[in-house]
Amino acid sequence: MPINILMPALSPTMEVGNLAKWLKKEGDTVKAGDVIAEIETDKATMEVEAVDEGRIGKILVPEGTQEVKVNAPIAILLEEGEDASALKDAGAAGAPKAAAKAEASASVPAAAPAPKAEAKPAEAPAPSVAPTAAAPAKANGGGGRVFASPLARRLAKEGGIDLAALAGSGPHGRVVKADIDAAKSGKAPMAAKAAPAPAAAPALPLGMADAQILKLFEEGSYEIIPHDNVRKIIAKRLVEAKTTIPHFYLTLDCEIDALLALRSEINGAAPIDKEKNPAWKVSVNDMVIKALAMALMRVPDANVTWTGGGMLRHKHADVGVAVSIPGGLITPVVRHADEKRLSDISNEMKDLAARARIRKLAPQEYQGGSSAVSNLGMFGIKDFAAVINPPHATILAVGAGEERAVVRKGKVEVATVMTVTLSTDHRAVDGALGAQLLSAFRTLIEKPAGMLA
């Protein structure tokens, strides 16, 4: 029977994606592992691999289609021995329509109606694609969809075997023929039962409807620029963060003259290659990342994530770093930042930031982490408060270093001072604990030799 190839979920938070490019055409034969398409998410462009073998019978969603819902059919795969006549019985649901970009930009109504609530799509059959470098699929037995090849499904049905009870050995936990054979012989590993699903988050408060807003402005005095997928996701997550996380803020000043001097020494010691390029060029932001990571390890009760069932205290300091990309923001994560040399952090951040701007990061490179840094000092911003990026419990906002008058032993002197603000999730990090973390950070910034120990 023909198999629907579905829009895959390339990250836990993905709801829609853009089908950027088909790498296979109708009639092409594919096997498991073949890259068949490129999908754009709100954060990255990723390749999608086929899981099943067969022939592309029909492409339902043309390349360039925007905002295709996860689990929507994008193509139909014909199995061995099937011809085009089998398509009549396949995927009657069809494909979502491509976004009409020309119409959207050419004719915008004077007052847009309030957006209607969308019903959640019905659960679809297992997809025939698997994202490369994406988070693993949920194990069978987890209360959700069971991942299995069509042949495994048929054999399981014939043998009276419960697919949900099996731990699949195929790609991304998929149940394959070998697992069914093992189950018949009593040697198949059983899937672990998943913990109960957490309660659904409360509905978010709604703002003014589009029509109400547009009535406040004279017709013809504005133009409407439709939101792209990146901006929609960012808006949704910011609202969730500010309405579900009780933020509070701690601010202090750090003198960074010693840090700037150490930075000059470190960069001056960098080896030079034949093209006269230094092996590294450490920035102030690289040193901030290192200092925050070490501070988190010195104050382990602040290196945490809040969950309804208990506090996650992390054994490592994985620090996210806010990077501006066209149309939005992404936070690649420096793993084990407390253990890395400043030169290694510098080179890793250059690589992560460069690939972030062309949307070539894999999900594991921008998901997770225990805290984050947002630095606007390069824009001359003196101080600001950042919004926490779930599931983090803290985020450090860093302002510009500038010469200021300071008083030492009754005398006014000039020092280079940088203002930082720690936003914390009050459920996980209270005022005193946040103050300890920020104090540990300032000690490392003002006595930076401690970062070299």
N, C-alpha and C positions, 0 to 999 in steps of 0.2 A: 504494500500500500504506500502511496506517496507520503513523504515526510515534509511537514512544514518547517522551514528554517525560520527561526524567530529572532527578533531583535534581542540580543543578549544584554543582561545586566553586567556592565563592566566594572561596577563598583557597588557597594552596599547602598549608596544613596541615589544611584542613577534611576531616573524615572523616564526620561526620553533621551534620544540620541539622534545625531544627524548622520545619514548614510552618505558618507563623503565619496566613496569610490568602490565600484565593483571590480574585483581582480579576476573574476571568472564571468563567462557569458553563457547564455542559454545554449544547451547542448554539450557544454564542457563536462568531462568526467572528473570527479573529485574523489579523493580518499582522505581518511582521517589524518589530520595534521596539515592539510593544504590550507594556505591562506586564501580566503575567498573574498574578503571585503575589508574596507577601512571605515571605522566608525568614529565620529567625533563626539566626545562627551563634553561636559562643561569645563573639563580640566585638560583633556588630552585627546590626541588622535591615536587610535589603537587598531592593530590588525586583529582580524577574527579568523579563527581556524575552523575547518569542518571537523565534525566528530564522526559522522557516518560516511559510508561510501555510497556512491551513486552518480547520477547525472543531473545537472541543473535543468529541470524541466521548464520552469518559468520563473522569471524575476518579477516579483510583485511590486517592489519599491525601487524606482529608478535612482541612480546615484544623484546626489545633490538634494535629496528630499530632507527637509528639516523636521525636527521634533517628532520622530517616530517613537511611539510608546514602547517601552520594554515589553517583551513577549508578543508584540504584534508580528504577524507573518510577513517576512520580507522576500522569501523565495520558496519554491517547491522543489524538493529533491526526489527524483525517481530512482527506485531501487533496481537492482539487476533484473532484467526481463520485462520491465515495465516500459510502455511507450506513451506517447502523448495522449492517448485515449484515457489514460488513468488520471489525467489532470482534471477531468470533469468531476471526479469524486473528491478532489483535494481542496482543502482550505477555502471553503466558500466565503469565508469572512473577507477575503480580498485584502487589498493594501490601503494604507492611509494615503490620502491625496498629497501631492507635493505642495509645498507652500507657494502661494502665488505672490512672489516678491514684487512683480511689476504692479499688480493691482494694489498691493499694500502701500507702495510709495506714490502711486499716481492719484489715487482717490481715497481720502480719509474723511469719514463722516464728521460733521461738526460736533456731534455728541455721541460718544461710543456708549453702547448699553453696558450695564453692569455685567461683569463676567458671571456665567452660569457655573454652578458646581458640577464637576465632571464625575460621573460614576466610575468606580474602579473597574478596570477590564477584568473579564472573567479569566480564571486561571487557564493557561494554555498548556498544551502538551510539551513534553521535553524538547528543548531546542536542539538543532543539529549543528550548532556552532559552539565554539568555546573560545573565550578571549585569551590572547597571549599575554602573559605576565599579569593577569588579573587575579583577584582574590579567588581562592578555591571555592567551588560550588559547595553548598551545604550538603552534609552527609545524609544519605538516606536514613529514614527513621527520625528525622528532625521535624516531623509534623507538616512539611511542605510537599512540593512536587518531588516525585521519585525520578531520578535520572537513570535511564536505561536505554540501550540500543533497541531498535525495533525487533531484531532477532531475539534478543534476550527477553523482551516482553512476550513474544509469541511462545517461546519455549517455557517461560514461567507459567503462562496461562495453561499450556498443555499439561504441565507437570504439577499444577496446583501449588506453586511456590509463591510466597508473599514477597514481592520485590522490596517492599519497604523494610523488611527485616534483614536485608543483605547489605553488607558494606562493599560497594563496588570497587573493583580494581582498575577500571578503565580511566581515561582522562577525566580529571576533575571529579573523581568519585563515581563515575558512571558505571552502572551494572552492565556487564558484557556477557557473551556466551560462556566464557570460562567460569564466571561466577555461578551461573545456573548449573553447569556441569558439576562444580564443586558442591553446590547445595544438594544436588541429587545424591552425591556420595557421602553427604554429611560432613564435609570438610570446609564448607564456606564460612568465612568470618562473619559474625553477625554485627549489624549496625548498632551503635550505642544509642540509647534513648536520649533524646534532647531534653534540656531543662524546659520548664513551662515558659511560654512566650511572655515577655513583659507586657504590662498593660499599655494600651494605646495612649499616646500623648494627648493631652487636652487640646481641643480645637483652638486655633489661634484667633485673636480678636481681629475683626475686619476693619479696614479703614474706609474712607469715603469711596463711594462707587465712582467709576470713571465719568459717568454722566453728570454727577454732582460737581466734580472738579471742573469739568469743561465749561459748565455754566457760569463759573466764576470769571471766565476770561472772554474777551471780545472775539467773536468768530473771525478768523483770518489773521489774528495777532500772534499765532503760534503755528508750529508744524509738529506733527506727531512722528516720532522716531520709534518704530516698533522695537520692543525688547528682544534681544537675542537670548539663546538658551543660557549662556553664561550669566547674564545679568539677572534672569529670572531665578536661577538657582541661588545666586549670591543673596538676592533680596529675601528669598524664603528662609535661608539659613540664618541670616542676620536677625530676622524677626523671631525665629525660634530661639536663637541664642539669648536675645534680650528679654524675651517673655518667659523663658523656662529656667534661665540661670540668674540667681540673685547676685549681681555684680557689686563689688565695692572696690575702692581704689586707694592706693598708697603711693605717695610721691616723695622723692628725695633727690638731692643733688650729689653728684660724684665729681671729684676733682680728677682730671685725666691727664695731667702733665706727665706723670711717671709712665702712664700707659702709652702715651704718644712717643716718649723717648724709647721705651722698650720696642715698640713697633718699628721705629726707625732702625734699631740695632738688628732686629730679626730680618727685616727686608734687606738691610745692607749685607747680611751674611749669606744671602741666597746665591747659589751657584748660577753662573751665566752660561747659556748654551752657545752654539756656533753662530746663531742668528742674533746673539746678544739679548736674548729674552731670559729674565730671571726665572728660576725654578718655582718661585712663589712670590706673591705680593699680598701680604696680610693686611686686611683692612680693620678699622675700628670695630665694624660690625662682626667680623670673625672673632675678635677678642671678646665682644659682648656675648656671643653664642657660647664660647668656652666658659666664660665667667658664670653665666646663668646655669649651664649644665653642672658645673662644679658646685655651685650654691645649692642646687636641687639635691645633690648627693650629700652635702653637708647638713641639709635640713630635710631628711627623708620624709617626714610627715607632710611636707608640702609637695613632694614628687608623687602626686596621687591623681586618681580619676574617680569621680563620684558615680556610683551606680545605685539603683534602688535596693539591691540585695547586699551591698557592702562596698567598702572603699578598696580600690585597687592601688596598692602601694608598689610603685615600679622599682625594679632592681637596676635599671639603667636610666640615664638621662638622654632621652631622644627629643631634640629641640627643633620645632618647626620654625621656618623663617619666611615671613610674608614677602612675596615677590609679585610685582605688578606685571600683568600680562595684558595684551590688547583686550579691552572690554571688561576687565575684572581683576581678580587676585587669586593667587594660589600659594599654598604653604608647603613647599618641599621640606622634608624632615632629615636632619643630620642625626643619624643613629649613633648611640654611644658617644655623644659629643664630649662627655667628661673625660673619656679615655684617649681622645685623639689629639695629636699635636696641632698647634695653631696653623702650621703650613698645610697640613692635611685638610683641616676644616676649610681653609681658604680655597684650595684647589677643588674640593668637593662642591663648595657653594657656587663656584664659577660654573662648573659643569651642570649642576642642578638648575641654576637660574637660566643658563643658556637654553637648555632643553625645555624648561618650563615655558619660555616665551614662544617656542615653536610647537608647544603642546605635544611633546614627545616623552613625558614622564609616565612611568608605569604607576598604577594605583598604589602599590606598596611604597612608592617614593614620596607620596604626599598625604597618605592616610596614617592615622595614629599619632604617636608622640605624646609627651606628657606636659609640654609647655611650648611657648612660641615667643618669637621676637618680632616686633614690628618697628622698623626704624625709618623715620622721616627726617632725620637730621640732615641728610644730603639736600633737602629742600629748604633748609633754614628754619624748620619748625622747632620752636623752643620746647614745648611740651604738649602732650595730648594723652588721651586715654583710649586704649584699643578695646575692641569687642572680643571676648573670649571665643576661641574656635573649638567647639565641641569635638572630641570629648575631653579637651584640656581643662585643667582647673585654674590655670593662670596664663597670662600673656603680659610680656614686658614691652611697653611703649618707650622708644628711645628718641630723645630730641637731639638738637645740634649741640656740639661742643663750642663754647664761646668764651671769650675772656670776660671775666667778671671780677668785681671788687670783693675780696673776702677779708675777714678780720682774723688775724692770728696773734694771740697774746697782746691784744689791744692795739695792734698795728694793722692798717689797711694795706693789703697787698693784692696783686693781680694773679689770678689763677684761671686755667681753662676748666670750665665747669660744664657738665652734661646733666640735664634733668631727665630722670626716668620715672615712669609711672607703672606700677604693677596692678593690673586688673585681676581680681580673684573671684572664684566661685565660693561664696560664703558658706555653702553647704559643706565644702571640702576643706577650705583654708580660711580660718577665722583671722581676726585682726592681728593678734599677737604672733600667730604663726607666719602670716604674710610679712610682718615686720622683721621676723627673724630671717626669712628668706632674702628680703631686700637688703638687710644689713650684711648678710654673708656675701651677697653680690657686690655691694659697695666695697667691702674689704678686698675682694679679689681685683676689682677695677682700680682701686687706689694703691694697692700693693701687688702689681701684676706679676711680679716674679713668682708668686704663689701658683700661677697658671703653668709654670714650667717645671714644677716639682714632679 
